Amino acid sequence: MRKIGYFLHKSLTGRYVVKIINLDKPLRLGSRVYNSEGRVLGILVDLIGPVRNPYAVIKPLTTTEVRQFEDVYVR
């Protein structure tokens, strides 16, 4: 798994906002996103913010609790 960033907060619409810190490879919309234990958190649905300082929007697929600043991964 490849670390992409860390969880910031849950939006008013229930989506997860993730701060992206690894810009080595581009992210694909529709990619599954995982927590540090390898459990699926959701699907990457949008990238927002400036190009050099982006954020990811994740649509949750499960009710897995996510802690603030928890690392987030893709495969």
C-alpha positions as CSV (number, residue, x, y, z in Angstrom):
1,M,0.0,0.0,0.0
2,R,1.1,3.6,-0.7
3,K,0.6,6.3,1.8
4,I,-1.2,9.3,0.3
5,G,-1.8,11.5,3.3
6,Y,-3.8,11.8,6.5
7,F,-7.4,12.2,7.5
8,L,-8.5,15.8,8.5
9,H,-12.2,15.8,9.2
10,K,-15.6,14.7,8.1
11,S,-17.6,17.2,6.0
12,L,-21.1,18.2,6.6
13,T,-22.2,15.9,3.8
14,G,-20.5,12.9,5.5
15,R,-17.5,12.7,3.2
16,Y,-13.9,12.5,4.5
17,V,-11.4,15.2,3.7
18,V,-7.8,14.0,3.4
19,K,-4.7,16.1,3.2
20,I,-2.5,14.7,0.4
21,I,1.2,14.7,1.2
22,N,2.5,12.2,-1.3
23,L,2.5,13.7,-4.8
24,D,4.9,11.1,-6.4
25,K,2.2,9.4,-8.4
26,P,-1.1,10.9,-9.6
27,L,-4.2,9.5,-7.8
28,R,-7.1,8.0,-9.8
29,L,-10.7,8.9,-9.1
30,G,-12.5,5.8,-8.1
31,S,-9.6,4.3,-6.2
32,R,-10.3,2.5,-3.0
33,V,-8.8,4.2,0.1
34,Y,-7.6,2.3,3.2
35,N,-6.7,3.0,6.8
36,S,-3.4,1.9,8.4
37,E,-5.0,-1.5,9.3
38,G,-5.8,-2.2,5.7
39,R,-9.6,-1.7,6.1
40,V,-11.4,0.0,3.3
41,L,-12.5,3.5,4.2
42,G,-14.1,4.5,0.9
43,I,-13.7,5.7,-2.6
44,L,-11.7,8.7,-3.9
45,V,-14.4,10.9,-5.5
46,D,-12.7,14.3,-5.9
47,L,-9.4,16.2,-5.6
48,I,-9.8,19.8,-4.4
49,G,-7.6,22.8,-3.5
50,P,-4.4,24.1,-5.2
51,V,-2.3,21.9,-7.4
52,R,0.7,22.1,-5.0
53,N,-1.3,21.6,-1.8
54,P,-4.3,19.3,-2.7
55,Y,-6.9,17.6,-0.6
56,A,-8.9,14.4,-1.4
57,V,-12.6,13.9,-0.9
58,I,-13.5,10.3,0.1
59,K,-17.0,8.8,-0.1
60,P,-17.2,6.4,2.9
61,L,-18.1,2.8,2.1
62,T,-18.1,1.5,5.7
63,T,-18.9,2.8,9.2
64,T,-15.2,2.4,10.2
65,E,-14.3,5.2,12.6
66,V,-11.3,7.3,11.4
67,R,-9.2,9.3,13.9
68,Q,-8.0,12.7,13.0
69,F,-4.5,12.7,11.5
70,E,-4.7,8.9,10.8
71,D,-2.7,7.9,7.8
72,V,-4.6,7.0,4.6
73,Y,-3.4,4.6,1.8
74,V,-4.2,3.4,-1.7
75,R,-3.1,0.2,-3.5
